[in-house]
Amino acid sequence: DKYVKQYSADGQSDHIVDPFFKMDLSLKQQISKTIAVILNINNLTNRSETTSEENTVTVNNIPYWKNPLTAELYGRTIDLGLRISL
């Protein structure tokens, strides 16, 4: 869900972190008693995290409006590993 990142002094234009959904995947396959293969995929949905300025001031007869401020895209990462237990 969204949350306030920075409150404005007048309470009319707060900076908000917009809601976003991120999903990760982690798999492990035990090959033998001492060997395992591990796969980690981060940010499967590849969605960006955005912030906005929410305004409660009426402008041009619009009582509530939202201004985009930033967007950060972290990208997807994939790690593949082999674990050997001695």
Backbone as CSV, one residue per row, in Angstrom:
resi,resn,N_x,N_y,N_z,CA_x,CA_y,CA_z,C_x,C_y,C_z
1,ASP,0.844,-1.176,0.000,0.000,0.000,0.000,0.887,1.237,0.000
2,LYS,0.307,2.377,-0.267,1.074,3.621,-0.269,1.352,4.074,1.159
3,TYR,2.399,4.881,1.305,2.694,5.478,2.606,3.347,6.843,2.388
4,VAL,3.275,7.683,3.398,3.806,9.038,3.305,5.315,8.998,3.511
5,LYS,6.039,9.583,2.562,7.495,9.683,2.649,7.909,11.003,3.290
6,GLN,7.161,12.065,2.963,7.469,13.388,3.495,6.181,14.198,3.603
7,TYR,5.937,14.735,4.796,4.765,15.579,5.005,5.097,17.021,4.616
8,SER,4.122,17.717,4.055,4.305,19.136,3.734,3.931,19.971,4.957
9,ALA,4.440,21.178,5.010,4.191,22.052,6.160,2.711,22.400,6.296
10,ASP,2.035,22.587,5.156,0.625,22.962,5.205,-0.316,21.765,5.117
11,GLY,0.224,20.565,4.957,-0.591,19.358,4.897,-1.364,19.203,3.599
12,GLN,-0.995,19.955,2.588,-1.748,19.921,1.346,-0.993,19.282,0.177
13,SER,0.275,19.020,0.330,1.035,18.421,-0.773,2.092,17.455,-0.223
14,ASP,1.632,16.351,0.343,2.519,15.346,0.920,3.163,14.494,-0.171
15,HIS,4.409,14.074,0.065,5.092,13.171,-0.858,4.760,11.735,-0.447
16,ILE,4.280,10.943,-1.398,3.766,9.605,-1.139,4.581,8.581,-1.925
17,VAL,4.911,7.456,-1.290,5.453,6.307,-2.014,4.246,5.493,-2.458
18,ASP,4.079,5.374,-3.771,2.912,4.699,-4.332,2.981,3.194,-4.076
19,PRO,1.830,2.530,-4.038,1.832,1.076,-3.818,2.494,0.350,-4.985
20,PHE,3.210,-0.724,-4.672,3.812,-1.546,-5.713,3.876,-2.990,-5.232
21,PHE,4.037,-3.883,-6.173,4.061,-5.317,-5.891,5.359,-5.882,-6.432
22,LYS,6.072,-6.613,-5.605,7.335,-7.221,-6.010,7.306,-8.685,-5.600
23,MET,7.715,-9.554,-6.516,7.710,-10.982,-6.217,9.095,-11.569,-6.511
24,ASP,9.568,-12.406,-5.597,10.849,-13.095,-5.736,10.607,-14.598,-5.762
25,LEU,11.583,-15.337,-6.280,11.493,-16.794,-6.342,12.811,-17.377,-5.872
26,SER,12.741,-18.373,-5.012,13.928,-19.044,-4.513,13.693,-20.555,-4.562
27,LEU,14.563,-21.263,-5.290,14.438,-22.720,-5.435,15.742,-23.404,-5.047
28,LYS,15.590,-24.603,-4.489,16.759,-25.412,-4.144,16.447,-26.860,-4.495
29,GLN,17.346,-27.490,-5.229,17.197,-28.898,-5.593,18.378,-29.667,-5.032
30,GLN,18.087,-30.620,-4.160,19.125,-31.462,-3.574,19.440,-32.573,-4.575
31,ILE,20.654,-32.578,-5.132,21.079,-33.564,-6.125,21.533,-34.855,-5.443
32,SER,22.350,-34.695,-4.439,22.818,-35.836,-3.640,22.910,-35.362,-2.196
33,LYS,23.468,-36.205,-1.342,23.576,-35.854,0.079,24.458,-34.620,0.295
34,THR,25.420,-34.375,-0.596,26.372,-33.277,-0.412,26.265,-32.165,-1.466
35,ILE,25.465,-32.363,-2.510,25.396,-31.375,-3.600,23.954,-30.879,-3.791
36,ALA,23.827,-29.553,-3.885,22.518,-28.927,-4.127,22.686,-27.793,-5.137
37,VAL,21.677,-27.613,-5.982,21.638,-26.505,-6.934,20.636,-25.481,-6.402
38,ILE,21.026,-24.195,-6.440,20.200,-23.131,-5.885,19.936,-22.090,-6.971
39,LEU,18.668,-21.651,-7.083,18.273,-20.616,-8.035,17.478,-19.543,-7.301
40,ASN,17.909,-18.291,-7.417,17.200,-17.148,-6.842,16.898,-16.155,-7.952
41,ILE,15.633,-15.760,-8.089,15.233,-14.728,-9.046,14.549,-13.630,-8.247
42,ASN,15.093,-12.428,-8.325,14.540,-11.277,-7.602,13.799,-10.364,-8.567
43,ASN,12.675,-9.835,-8.119,11.845,-8.896,-8.866,11.312,-9.528,-10.158
44,LEU,10.599,-10.627,-10.018,9.997,-11.313,-11.175,9.083,-10.400,-11.980
45,THR,8.356,-9.520,-11.315,7.405,-8.646,-11.998,8.080,-7.465,-12.686
46,ASN,9.326,-7.167,-12.327,10.117,-6.086,-12.922,9.359,-4.750,-12.901
47,ARG,8.720,-4.456,-11.784,7.935,-3.220,-11.643,8.794,-2.129,-11.011
48,SER,8.488,-0.908,-11.312,9.223,0.214,-10.736,8.527,0.708,-9.465
49,GLU,9.316,1.340,-8.605,8.803,1.957,-7.383,8.695,3.454,-7.660
50,THR,7.510,4.030,-7.463,7.282,5.431,-7.797,6.863,6.236,-6.576
51,THR,7.152,7.525,-6.629,6.668,8.455,-5.607,5.847,9.542,-6.293
52,SER,4.905,10.103,-5.546,4.019,11.135,-6.070,3.811,12.211,-5.022
53,GLU,3.312,13.330,-5.484,2.902,14.400,-4.591,1.381,14.457,-4.645
54,GLU,0.735,14.187,-3.512,-0.717,14.233,-3.447,-1.132,15.599,-2.919
55,ASN,-1.994,16.249,-3.668,-2.420,17.600,-3.325,-3.884,17.625,-2.941
56,THR,-4.183,18.308,-1.847,-5.570,18.447,-1.410,-6.118,19.825,-1.757
57,VAL,-5.324,20.626,-2.456,-5.736,21.966,-2.867,-6.563,21.854,-4.149
58,THR,-7.611,22.634,-4.270,-8.417,22.639,-5.494,-7.758,23.526,-6.547
59,VAL,-7.461,22.937,-7.709,-6.859,23.653,-8.825,-7.719,23.410,-10.058
60,ASN,-8.136,24.462,-10.724,-9.000,24.355,-11.914,-10.224,23.481,-11.638
61,ASN,-10.821,23.670,-10.489,-12.018,22.924,-10.054,-11.764,21.429,-9.856
62,ILE,-10.506,21.039,-9.736,-10.158,19.645,-9.435,-9.763,19.607,-7.960
63,PRO,-10.567,18.948,-7.112,-10.338,19.011,-5.661,-9.165,18.167,-5.167
64,TYR,-8.788,17.171,-5.885,-7.706,16.297,-5.435,-6.925,15.870,-6.671
65,TRP,-5.618,16.035,-6.647,-4.821,15.630,-7.794,-3.466,15.105,-7.333
66,LYS,-2.820,14.397,-8.231,-1.585,13.684,-7.918,-0.538,14.023,-8.975
67,ASN,0.663,14.347,-8.537,1.780,14.699,-9.405,2.861,13.627,-9.307
68,PRO,3.277,12.969,-10.375,4.372,12.000,-10.278,5.700,12.721,-9.990
69,LEU,6.512,12.155,-9.114,7.802,12.761,-8.770,8.979,11.928,-9.256
70,THR,9.034,10.668,-8.832,10.173,9.823,-9.198,9.707,8.423,-9.568
71,ALA,10.567,7.716,-10.291,10.347,6.301,-10.597,11.705,5.607,-10.573
72,GLU,11.804,4.533,-9.807,13.051,3.774,-9.719,12.775,2.351,-10.165
73,LEU,13.530,1.902,-11.161,13.404,0.534,-11.655,14.667,-0.209,-11.262
74,TYR,14.525,-1.208,-10.414,15.679,-1.941,-9.913,16.079,-3.075,-10.845
75,GLY,15.174,-3.515,-11.707,15.483,-4.591,-12.638,15.384,-5.954,-11.982
76,ARG,15.603,-6.958,-12.776,15.514,-8.345,-12.329,16.928,-8.895,-12.187
77,THR,17.158,-9.664,-11.149,18.451,-10.336,-10.975,18.223,-11.831,-10.819
78,ILE,19.157,-12.606,-11.359,19.081,-14.064,-11.281,20.419,-14.589,-10.779
79,ASP,20.358,-15.417,-9.746,21.554,-16.050,-9.187,21.389,-17.558,-9.277
80,LEU,22.384,-18.222,-9.805,22.399,-19.681,-9.890,23.652,-20.160,-9.177
81,GLY,23.479,-21.112,-8.277,24.627,-21.566,-7.496,24.646,-23.047,-7.272
82,LEU,25.804,-23.524,-6.915,26.015,-24.934,-6.589,26.571,-24.988,-5.164
83,ARG,25.903,-25.737,-4.290,26.365,-25.856,-2.900,26.911,-27.262,-2.692
84,ILE,28.135,-27.311,-2.207,28.781,-28.588,-1.893,29.079,-28.599,-0.401
85,SER,28.488,-29.540,0.294,28.711,-29.679,1.743,29.694,-30.806,1.974
86,LEU,30.752,-30.486,2.685,31.808,-31.485,2.954,31.669,-32.066,4.338
